[in-house]
Amino acid sequence: MILSLILLISIVQIGLYLFLDNKKIKNGKSIAFATLLMGHLFILPQFFFPEPDPNGINCGMPVLGITLAFWVIGGGATVLMHILYFFLRKLIRGK
């Protein structure tokens, strides 16, 4: 579930970059990048945290795993898509 959401966000990121290029919005891609990265780091992990069990032991390991997955995989995918988009765009425009 988490990986499919990260993949969907990466596809939306590329679509958003293409849209912003067509509209020629200055600093739009940087704002979109920062927003998506902050979403991966602070907002999205909280939606996947398990509910604490009032009658059981509440270990923090699932929370840690979910948070690290979003930080490492989600943040890494966002940065990778951002870098790849700019390099491929530069190669295409350069020719």
CNS distance restraints for C-alpha pairs under 8 A (distance, minus, plus):
assign (resid   1 and name CA) (resid   5 and name CA) 6.28 0.50 0.50
assign (resid   2 and name CA) (resid   6 and name CA) 6.27 0.50 0.50
assign (resid   2 and name CA) (resid  70 and name CA) 7.90 0.50 0.50
assign (resid   3 and name CA) (resid   7 and name CA) 6.13 0.50 0.50
assign (resid   4 and name CA) (resid   8 and name CA) 6.10 0.50 0.50
assign (resid   5 and name CA) (resid   9 and name CA) 6.13 0.50 0.50
assign (resid   6 and name CA) (resid  10 and name CA) 6.20 0.50 0.50
assign (resid   6 and name CA) (resid  70 and name CA) 8.00 0.50 0.50
assign (resid   6 and name CA) (resid  73 and name CA) 7.82 0.50 0.50
assign (resid   6 and name CA) (resid  74 and name CA) 5.66 0.50 0.50
assign (resid   6 and name CA) (resid  77 and name CA) 7.66 0.50 0.50
assign (resid   7 and name CA) (resid  11 and name CA) 6.34 0.50 0.50
assign (resid   8 and name CA) (resid  12 and name CA) 6.19 0.50 0.50
assign (resid   9 and name CA) (resid  13 and name CA) 5.98 0.50 0.50
assign (resid  10 and name CA) (resid  14 and name CA) 6.42 0.50 0.50
assign (resid  10 and name CA) (resid  77 and name CA) 6.88 0.50 0.50
assign (resid  10 and name CA) (resid  78 and name CA) 6.41 0.50 0.50
assign (resid  10 and name CA) (resid  81 and name CA) 6.86 0.50 0.50
assign (resid  11 and name CA) (resid  15 and name CA) 6.29 0.50 0.50
assign (resid  12 and name CA) (resid  16 and name CA) 5.94 0.50 0.50
assign (resid  13 and name CA) (resid  17 and name CA) 6.15 0.50 0.50
assign (resid  13 and name CA) (resid  32 and name CA) 7.78 0.50 0.50
assign (resid  13 and name CA) (resid  33 and name CA) 7.90 0.50 0.50
assign (resid  13 and name CA) (resid  78 and name CA) 7.83 0.50 0.50
assign (resid  13 and name CA) (resid  81 and name CA) 7.74 0.50 0.50
assign (resid  14 and name CA) (resid  18 and name CA) 6.26 0.50 0.50
assign (resid  14 and name CA) (resid  81 and name CA) 7.27 0.50 0.50
assign (resid  14 and name CA) (resid  85 and name CA) 7.42 0.50 0.50
assign (resid  15 and name CA) (resid  19 and name CA) 6.18 0.50 0.50
assign (resid  16 and name CA) (resid  20 and name CA) 6.07 0.50 0.50
assign (resid  16 and name CA) (resid  29 and name CA) 7.98 0.50 0.50
assign (resid  16 and name CA) (resid  32 and name CA) 7.87 0.50 0.50
assign (resid  17 and name CA) (resid  21 and name CA) 6.11 0.50 0.50
assign (resid  17 and name CA) (resid  29 and name CA) 5.91 0.50 0.50
assign (resid  18 and name CA) (resid  22 and name CA) 6.28 0.50 0.50
assign (resid  19 and name CA) (resid  23 and name CA) 6.30 0.50 0.50
assign (resid  20 and name CA) (resid  24 and name CA) 5.83 0.50 0.50
assign (resid  20 and name CA) (resid  25 and name CA) 5.71 0.50 0.50
assign (resid  20 and name CA) (resid  28 and name CA) 6.29 0.50 0.50
assign (resid  20 and name CA) (resid  29 and name CA) 6.76 0.50 0.50
assign (resid  21 and name CA) (resid  25 and name CA) 6.89 0.50 0.50
assign (resid  27 and name CA) (resid  31 and name CA) 6.30 0.50 0.50
assign (resid  28 and name CA) (resid  32 and name CA) 6.10 0.50 0.50
assign (resid  29 and name CA) (resid  33 and name CA) 5.96 0.50 0.50
assign (resid  30 and name CA) (resid  34 and name CA) 6.14 0.50 0.50
assign (resid  31 and name CA) (resid  35 and name CA) 6.05 0.50 0.50
assign (resid  32 and name CA) (resid  36 and name CA) 6.10 0.50 0.50
assign (resid  33 and name CA) (resid  37 and name CA) 6.06 0.50 0.50
assign (resid  33 and name CA) (resid  78 and name CA) 7.33 0.50 0.50
assign (resid  33 and name CA) (resid  79 and name CA) 7.93 0.50 0.50
assign (resid  33 and name CA) (resid  82 and name CA) 7.12 0.50 0.50
assign (resid  34 and name CA) (resid  38 and name CA) 6.08 0.50 0.50
assign (resid  35 and name CA) (resid  39 and name CA) 6.11 0.50 0.50
assign (resid  36 and name CA) (resid  40 and name CA) 6.29 0.50 0.50
assign (resid  36 and name CA) (resid  78 and name CA) 7.20 0.50 0.50
assign (resid  37 and name CA) (resid  41 and name CA) 6.22 0.50 0.50
assign (resid  37 and name CA) (resid  75 and name CA) 5.82 0.50 0.50
assign (resid  37 and name CA) (resid  78 and name CA) 6.53 0.50 0.50
assign (resid  37 and name CA) (resid  79 and name CA) 7.88 0.50 0.50
assign (resid  38 and name CA) (resid  42 and name CA) 5.82 0.50 0.50
assign (resid  38 and name CA) (resid  43 and name CA) 7.19 0.50 0.50
assign (resid  39 and name CA) (resid  43 and name CA) 4.80 0.50 0.50
assign (resid  39 and name CA) (resid  44 and name CA) 5.75 0.50 0.50
assign (resid  40 and name CA) (resid  44 and name CA) 5.52 0.50 0.50
assign (resid  40 and name CA) (resid  45 and name CA) 7.06 0.50 0.50
assign (resid  40 and name CA) (resid  70 and name CA) 5.59 0.50 0.50
assign (resid  40 and name CA) (resid  71 and name CA) 6.20 0.50 0.50
assign (resid  40 and name CA) (resid  74 and name CA) 5.89 0.50 0.50
assign (resid  40 and name CA) (resid  75 and name CA) 5.90 0.50 0.50
assign (resid  41 and name CA) (resid  45 and name CA) 7.41 0.50 0.50
assign (resid  41 and name CA) (resid  67 and name CA) 7.75 0.50 0.50
assign (resid  41 and name CA) (resid  70 and name CA) 6.60 0.50 0.50
assign (resid  41 and name CA) (resid  71 and name CA) 5.43 0.50 0.50
assign (resid  41 and name CA) (resid  75 and name CA) 6.99 0.50 0.50
assign (resid  42 and name CA) (resid  46 and name CA) 7.62 0.50 0.50
assign (resid  43 and name CA) (resid  47 and name CA) 7.59 0.50 0.50
assign (resid  44 and name CA) (resid  48 and name CA) 7.45 0.50 0.50
assign (resid  44 and name CA) (resid  70 and name CA) 7.51 0.50 0.50
assign (resid  45 and name CA) (resid  49 and name CA) 6.74 0.50 0.50
assign (resid  45 and name CA) (resid  66 and name CA) 6.19 0.50 0.50
assign (resid  45 and name CA) (resid  67 and name CA) 5.38 0.50 0.50
assign (resid  45 and name CA) (resid  70 and name CA) 6.34 0.50 0.50
assign (resid  48 and name CA) (resid  66 and name CA) 7.08 0.50 0.50
assign (resid  49 and name CA) (resid  62 and name CA) 7.37 0.50 0.50
assign (resid  49 and name CA) (resid  63 and name CA) 5.70 0.50 0.50
assign (resid  49 and name CA) (resid  66 and name CA) 7.16 0.50 0.50
assign (resid  50 and name CA) (resid  62 and name CA) 7.48 0.50 0.50
assign (resid  50 and name CA) (resid  63 and name CA) 7.40 0.50 0.50
assign (resid  52 and name CA) (resid  58 and name CA) 5.99 0.50 0.50
assign (resid  53 and name CA) (resid  57 and name CA) 7.07 0.50 0.50
assign (resid  53 and name CA) (resid  58 and name CA) 6.41 0.50 0.50
assign (resid  60 and name CA) (resid  64 and name CA) 6.26 0.50 0.50
assign (resid  61 and name CA) (resid  65 and name CA) 6.12 0.50 0.50
assign (resid  62 and name CA) (resid  66 and name CA) 6.11 0.50 0.50
assign (resid  63 and name CA) (resid  67 and name CA) 6.06 0.50 0.50
assign (resid  64 and name CA) (resid  68 and name CA) 6.04 0.50 0.50
assign (resid  65 and name CA) (resid  69 and name CA) 6.03 0.50 0.50
assign (resid  66 and name CA) (resid  70 and name CA) 6.39 0.50 0.50
assign (resid  67 and name CA) (resid  71 and name CA) 6.15 0.50 0.50
assign (resid  68 and name CA) (resid  72 and name CA) 5.75 0.50 0.50
assign (resid  68 and name CA) (resid  73 and name CA) 7.87 0.50 0.50
assign (resid  69 and name CA) (resid  73 and name CA) 5.39 0.50 0.50
assign (resid  69 and name CA) (resid  74 and name CA) 6.81 0.50 0.50
assign (resid  70 and name CA) (resid  74 and name CA) 4.56 0.50 0.50
assign (resid  70 and name CA) (resid  75 and name CA) 6.45 0.50 0.50
assign (resid  71 and name CA) (resid  75 and name CA) 5.03 0.50 0.50
assign (resid  71 and name CA) (resid  76 and name CA) 7.32 0.50 0.50
assign (resid  72 and name CA) (resid  76 and name CA) 5.51 0.50 0.50
assign (resid  73 and name CA) (resid  77 and name CA) 5.88 0.50 0.50
assign (resid  74 and name CA) (resid  78 and name CA) 6.17 0.50 0.50
assign (resid  75 and name CA) (resid  79 and name CA) 6.20 0.50 0.50
assign (resid  76 and name CA) (resid  80 and name CA) 5.94 0.50 0.50
assign (resid  77 and name CA) (resid  81 and name CA) 5.98 0.50 0.50
assign (resid  78 and name CA) (resid  82 and name CA) 6.17 0.50 0.50
assign (resid  79 and name CA) (resid  83 and name CA) 6.20 0.50 0.50
assign (resid  80 and name CA) (resid  84 and name CA) 5.98 0.50 0.50
assign (resid  81 and name CA) (resid  85 and name CA) 5.88 0.50 0.50
assign (resid  82 and name CA) (resid  86 and name CA) 6.42 0.50 0.50
assign (resid  83 and name CA) (resid  87 and name CA) 6.23 0.50 0.50
assign (resid  84 and name CA) (resid  88 and name CA) 5.91 0.50 0.50
assign (resid  85 and name CA) (resid  89 and name CA) 5.84 0.50 0.50
assign (resid  86 and name CA) (resid  90 and name CA) 6.02 0.50 0.50
assign (resid  87 and name CA) (resid  91 and name CA) 6.23 0.50 0.50
assign (resid  88 and name CA) (resid  92 and name CA) 6.12 0.50 0.50
assign (resid  89 and name CA) (resid  93 and name CA) 6.08 0.50 0.50
assign (resid  90 and name CA) (resid  94 and name CA) 5.81 0.50 0.50
assign (resid  91 and name CA) (resid  95 and name CA) 6.57 0.50 0.50
